[in-house]
Amino acid sequence: MIIFNFNRLNKKAMKRIFLNLKAFSLITLLGLAASCSSDDDNTGVVGPEPEEARMITIAAARMGDNPGDGNGGTLIYSVTSAEAKDPSVSIEPFDNGFIVPSNRTARLQASEDGSTIFNISYAGDTGGNYTKYDVQGGQNFEQIGSAISIAPYVGTAPRWIKLFDGDQTGAAVYASTEHQFDDNGTPADESDDTYLRTDVTLGVVTLDLVNSAIKNFEETNVALPADLEAQGFFIGRTDMPTLNAAGDKLYIGARLDKVDPETTERDRNFDPLESITIVLDYPSLLNPEVIMSGVGKGNTSGYRSINAFEYNGAVYQANQGDPQGSHILRIGSDNEYDDSYVFNLDDALGVDGAYILAWRPAANGKAVVAYRHEGSAEGVAGAQGFFALVNLEARTAQQITEIPYDPDFYLFQYQGFAVDGNEIYVTQAPVGENGNIYVIDTETGAVTQGAELVNVEGSHFIGAF
């Protein structure tokens, strides 16, 4: 008897085996039909094909000059969900992984079923190049189609996200700024010119992920209320575009910066203002509006991981740098902040200075949040963090104590959480040390310690996809 281990086969091989099995079944049935009498009741019905194994891709960032900087390049390695949950399995992407094209840490996204990895290279000669790969197991990632560059639109170090529209579209954004003055001074002494405001140009490009083509590109000016602009405030960073439930608005997270109006020097000591989001018409990318939260303060642009998600008709968004601790904010179907929804992580976790580093909800509205707080110890790459299980509807949060805490566990560059139904897969390994995959059942709260992650000096893992 031949026994096939379907978990370790790539999709093309599995499909060939299933076709051969079906052919074998048909031949067997015809033979049985010919040999049986007309009185036999056995009809021999062929059952449905088994589902293909869900693939989980682990991403690892190699050290450049300093431990935890991730600037030495990105490697990926894929296993089945069963292997990811198996603590006897060892995963060694630094020795055996596929090198993702990128000068520094690649910016990765995954299809909703985990079968495809999307990448845009970050910085260097290939910066801004979009490629996608069929996930075939282990270090085997087959490029699908040709590469396309979005660098002419958003530069060689783009901030981009895959929109949740059935793996159809990606969106990348940038903000460029220019100070504006009146002409009080003479041409020989422009120091007498009076600062008026900082003009912000928002650029957005949408990318056809299926056909590897540019869908749309628009540049538009985005203004704050005049009284804030006169004080030197402007939008300094944009990131994390997210579609609303209706699919007709694009929300873009933002960070407010400030200059001293007297000198135009950067002011880094201002008190954070209310959190804001830029709202654009979609798919036209026109008619920008700025909405402001009455609940949270600080930034909504996130860093490396998706920062806002649509759930049950609303968009839930994390903020960072809030003096009261990070909130999860809600934008309603009217495309305005819903200030009746108050979810403060400090209060929910009983900590001070909670800072959401990355997060991801499952379809049931329960999420895994990576965070730090004032009680986080200082590690090799800064004060890092913990994981918590969050319920968006109940507005509760609880630290996941089954995942060990280590001061050298670096989460600031964390990019990906793999979601499979109600389960969320995460990676945990201190910089330069081995760790494990952990699988959180968001419905029950059960945590499974899975496969071992084998690390190398100064490097770290940046997520599961």
N, C-alpha and C positions, 0 to 999 in steps of 0.2 A: 504494500500500500504506500502511496506517495502522500505525504502530509505537507501542505503548504502553510508557511507562516505569513499570513497576509499582512501582519503588522509591519514587517520589514521590507515589503515590496513597494516600489514606486507605483504611481498610478497607471502608467502605460503598461507595465508588466502585469499588474492586477487585472486590467481590462482584457489583456490577451488571455490570461488564465481563465477568467470568467467566460469568455467566448468559447474557449476550448471545452470548458466544463459543460456549457450549454449544448455544444455540439455532441459531446459524449452522451449527455442525458437524452438528447433526441434520438441518437442511434440506438441507445439501450431501450428506449420506450418502443421504437418501431420493432425491435427484435422481440420484445415481450408481447406486443400486440399480435405478431405473426405466430408466436408459439402458444398463446393462450386460446382456450375455447371461447365460444360466443357466450357461455354462461358465466364467465369470470366478471366480477364487478370492479377489479382493479383498473383504474384509469391512468395512474401515474402522472399527477399534475406537477409541473415544474414550479417551484416557489420563486419569490422575487430575489433579485441579485442582492448579495450583502452590500451594505453601505461601505464606501471607502473610509479608511481610517482618517481621523482628523489629525492633521499635521500641526505640530507646535515648533516654531522656529525660535531659537535662542540667539540673541545678539550680544556680542562681546566687543569691548573697546580696548585696544592695546595702548599701553602707555607711550607717550611721546617723550617729553623731557622730564616730567614730574609725575609721581605716582597719582593715578586717578584723573589725569588730564584727558585721557582718551584720544589724544592727538596722533597716535601711531597707526590709525586705521581701524576698520570695523570688519569683524568676521562673523559669519552666521552658520548655524548647524541646525538641522531639523530632525525631529523624532516624532513618532506617533504619540497620541495622547496617552496610550497605555504605557509606553516607554517613559514618557515624562513623569508619570505617577509611580514608577518603579524605582525604589531606592537602590536596587542592585545595579542599575544602569549608570554608567559614567559618560559624561559628555565633555569632550575636549576640543572646543572650537578653536583655541589658540594654536593647537598643533594640527588639527584636521579640518578646520572650517573653510568655508568659501569666503574669499576676500571680496568684500563689496567695494566697487569702485568709489573712492572718495579720498581726498587728500587728508581730511581730518575725520571726525566722527560722522558717519553717514546718517542721513535723515530717512528713516525707514517707516513704512506703513505696510499693513497686511490686508488682504481681502477678508471679508467677513467670515469665510469658511476656512481661512488659513492656507489655501492652496496656492496663493500668489503673493509674492513680496514685491512691493514698489519701492524704488530708491531714487532719491535725488542727491547727487554728489555735492559735498560741501567744501568749497574753497579749492584753490589750486587750478591746474590746467583743465580739469574735467568738471570744475564747479558749475552747478546748474544743470548737469546732464541727467535726464530722466531715463531710467531703465526699469523693466519689470521682469520677474523670474517665476518660472514654474517650480514649485517646491516638490522635489522628487525624493527626499529622504537623505539623511546624512549631509555630506558636503555637496550634494548634487543639486544645483540650481541652474536650470536651463533658461537662458534669456529668451524672452518672447518678443519678436519684432525687433525694430531698430530703436536706437537711442534718439532722443530729441532734447535740444537744449532750451531751457527757459531763461538762460542767462541774459539774452538781449532784453528781456522784459523786467526781470527782478534781480539781476546780478548773479555773481558766482557763489554767493553764500545765502541762498534763499531760505525764507521761513515758509514752510508749506505743510499742508494737512490734506488727508483724503477725506472728502465730504461723505457723509452717510447717506448716499443716494444709490445704493446697490453697486458700489464699486465702479461707478461711472466717471466720477469727476474728482480731480484734485484742485486745490486753490493755493496760490502763493501770494504773499503780500510784502510790501515794503513801504516805508515812510521816509521822505526826504524833506529837509527843513531849510529855510532861509529867513534870516532876520530882516525885518523891514524897518526903515527909518524915515523920518521926514527930512527935509533939506535945509535945516536951519544953518548948518555950517557952511563954510566956504570950501571950494574944491581943495584948497591947501590944508584945511583943518576940518576933516570930517568928524572929529571928536565932538564937535558941537551939535551933531545931528542927534535927534531925539528918537530913542527906541519906541516903536509903535506896537509891534507884535511879531510873532514868528509864524511865517506862512508854512503850512504843511501840505505836501502833495502825497496823496495815497495812491499807490499803484497796486492793482490786483490783476492777476492772470489766472484763468481757469484752464485746466488741462484735461483733455479727453484721455482717460486712463486706458480705455479699451483699444483705441486706434492710435495711441501715442501721437497726439496732435494738439495744437493750441486751439482752444475753443473761443476765448475772448480775452481781451486786454483793455483795461481802462485806467486812466489817471484822472484823479479828481482832487480838488482842494477841500480840506476838512478844517472847519473852524470851531473853536470853543466859544462860550459866551464872552462878550467883549470885556467884561470886568475881569475875568480870569486872564485873558490874553494881555491886558494892560499891566497885570502883575508879573508877567513873564512866563506864564504857563503855556505849554504846547504839548502836542502828542509826539513823544519821542520814539516810541516803538509800537509796532503793530504785529499781531500774530494770531494764530489759532482761529481761522475762519470756520464758522459753523452754520449750517442751514437750519432755518426754522422748520416747524412741522409742516407748514403749508408749502414749503419749497419755493417761496417767492421773496424771501429776505435772507441776506447773508449778514451774520453778526461777526464782527472782527474785534478781538480783544485789544486793549490798548494800555500803554503806560504813559503817565503824565510826567514830563520833565519841566524844569524851570530855569530861567536865567535871571540874574539881577538886572532889572531894567536900566539901572544907572551905568552899569559897566558891560552888560551882556555876557558876563562870566557865568559859568555854570553854578547854579545854587543847588547844593546837595543836602542841605539841612532843612528843607521845608517840611511842614507837616503834611502828610498825605491827604489828598482831597478825596471826594467821593469816587467810587469806582465808575468807570465809563465803558461804553461799548459803541462802536461805529456800526450803524445799520445801513446797508445798501440794498437797492432793488436787485433782485436776482431773476434771470441770469444777465440782465443788462449791466450790472455793476455800477449803476448811476444813482443819483439823488442821495448823497450821504447825509445822515443825521446822526447826532451824538445824543445818546441817552445816558442818564446819570442815576446811580443807585442812591436811595435814601437810607440804605441799611449798611452797606459795606464801604470801606475805604481802601485805597491802594490799587494795585495793578490787576488787570484781567488778561494780560498777554501771555501768561505762563512762561515756559522756557522750552523744554524739549518734547514734552508730552502733551497730547490733546487736553485742552483746558475747559472745554464746554461740550455738553452732550444734550441732544434732544431726548426727552422722555415724557410720555403721556401728554403730548401736546404743548409742552413748555420746554425751554432750554435752561439747563442747570449749569452754572458757571462758577468756577473757583476763583477767589481773589488771593493775591499775595501781598505781603507787606502791610497788612491791616494792623493798626496799633492795638486793636481789640482782639487780634487773632484772626486767622483766615475764616472767611465765611464761604458757604456755598449759596450763591445768589440764584434767583429765578427770574427769567424773562418770559412774560406771558404771551399768549396768542395775539395780543394787541401790539406786540413788538415794543413793549415798555417794561422796565423793571417792576416786578411785583413786590412792593415793599411790605406786603402783609406776610410774606414768607421770610422768616428769620431763622437761620441755621448757622450758629456760631460754633466753630470747632473747639474753642477754648471751653465753652460751657458744656458742650456735649462730652468732651473727654476729661474734663477736670484738670486742664493744664493751662499754662500761661504762654502766650506767644506762639500759638500753633501756626505753622506755615505749610500750606499744601504744596508739596513738591511735584506730585503727579497723582492722577486718579483715573478711575474707569468704572462706570456702572455696568451691571448686567441688565438684561431685558426686564427683570422684575423690580427695577428701581433700587436695588441694593448694590453698593459700590465698595470697591477697595480703594483706600486713600493712602498714599505714601506721604508722610509728614515729618517735620521736626518741631521742636518747641524749646523753650528756654532751659529745660532740663536735659536736653541732648548733650552728650559728652563731645568734646572736641577730638576728632580723629585725624587721620593722615590727610584727608581732603576736606576738612572743615567739620562743623557740627552737623551730623546727619541723623537718620531717622528710623521711623517705625512704620508699620502698616496698621490700618484700622478698618473695621467693617462698618459701613455707613448705610443707614436706611433713609432715603431721600424723603419718603412720605412721613415717616414717624419723626424725622429729624433727630435721630440718635446715632451715636458713634461709640465704638468699643475697640480698644487696642487688641490686635491679634497677637496674643502672647505666645502662641505656638511657634511663631516665627522668631528666631532668636535675634536679640539686639546686640550690635557690635559697633563701637564708636567708629570703626573704619569701614562700615557699610555705607557706600557712597550712593545716594539717591538723587542728587541734584541734576545729573544728566540722564535720569531714567526716562526711557521713551515708550516702552510698550507693555501692555497687559494683554494676554491672550484670553479671549472670552469664548467659552463653549457652553451654550445654554446658560445655566445659572452658575457655572464654574468659572473662576478666574485664576489664571496661572501667572505666578510672579517668580522672579529670580531673587535669591538672597545669597550674597557672597561678599565678604569684606574685600577691600582692595588688596590684591596680591595673594588672597587666600581662597581655598576651596569653599564651596557652599552647596546649596541645593535649590531645586525647583520646589515651590510650594503651591498647592492647589486648594483654593478656598471655595467651598460650597456656600454661596451667598445666601441660600435659602435656609440652610440648617446651621451655618456657622462652622461646620466641620472643616478641619484643616488636615491635608495629607502632605507629608514630607515625601518628595519624589526623588528624581534622579540627582546624582551628584554632579556638581559643576566644577570642573577642574580648571583652576586659575593659573596664571603665571605672574611673575614679579611686577608689581606696579599697575596691573591691569584690573579691569572690573567688567561686570555684566550690566547691560543697559536695558534688559527686558526680554519679554516673551511675546511672540506675535503669532 
